[in-house]
């Protein structure tokens, strides 16, 4: 599988990034945390040589490397260092951050929850990217480039 297809989708990724902003806002991740997720996630095309089954998938195997920084960003925002958190009302983000800062939270459990949500969002992003490419009539060209055709 070649990475040339990723050059083809740069514009589509920018469009999906804009469309996906609302989904990120609806999650417990801050924009800074989502940015870290996107640096760790790589996108691949699974079954690129099979037009019927080819699909974009998120490789989240490197998320574990950014989880500590994601927790730090969460803690800094909970303590007021990040200029406020847009998602303060969602699934315990600020409360979890305050508990963690006071040593009352479990980092391991928080890491698992954070990783699970980041993985889910990355998977949704991959689906949104593929849907965008299909809607724009570019999916077949991208799939072929990934297959090396």
Secondary structure as the mmCIF struct_conf table of DSSP 4:
data_model
#
loop_
_struct_conf.conf_type_id
_struct_conf.id
_struct_conf.beg_label_comp_id
_struct_conf.beg_label_asym_id
_struct_conf.beg_label_seq_id
_struct_conf.end_label_comp_id
_struct_conf.end_label_asym_id
_struct_conf.end_label_seq_id
BEND BEND1 UNK A 3 UNK A 3
HELX_RH_AL_P HELX_RH_AL_P1 UNK A 4 UNK A 8
TURN_TY1_P TURN_TY1_P1 UNK A 9 UNK A 9
HELX_RH_AL_P HELX_RH_AL_P2 UNK A 10 UNK A 25
TURN_TY1_P TURN_TY1_P2 UNK A 26 UNK A 26
BEND BEND2 UNK A 27 UNK A 28
HELX_RH_AL_P HELX_RH_AL_P3 UNK A 31 UNK A 40
STRN STRN1 UNK A 42 UNK A 46
TURN_TY1_P TURN_TY1_P3 UNK A 47 UNK A 49
TURN_TY1_P TURN_TY1_P4 UNK A 51 UNK A 53
STRN STRN2 UNK A 55 UNK A 59
TURN_TY1_P TURN_TY1_P5 UNK A 61 UNK A 63
HELX_RH_AL_P HELX_RH_AL_P4 UNK A 64 UNK A 78
TURN_TY1_P TURN_TY1_P6 UNK A 79 UNK A 82
BEND BEND3 UNK A 83 UNK A 83
TURN_TY1_P TURN_TY1_P7 UNK A 86 UNK A 89
BEND BEND4 UNK A 90 UNK A 90
TURN_TY1_P TURN_TY1_P8 UNK A 91 UNK A 92
HELX_RH_AL_P HELX_RH_AL_P5 UNK A 93 UNK A 101
TURN_TY1_P TURN_TY1_P9 UNK A 102 UNK A 103
BEND BEND5 UNK A 105 UNK A 105
HELX_RH_AL_P HELX_RH_AL_P6 UNK A 107 UNK A 135
TURN_TY1_P TURN_TY1_P10 UNK A 136 UNK A 137
HELX_RH_AL_P HELX_RH_AL_P7 UNK A 139 UNK A 147
TURN_TY1_P TURN_TY1_P11 UNK A 148 UNK A 148
#
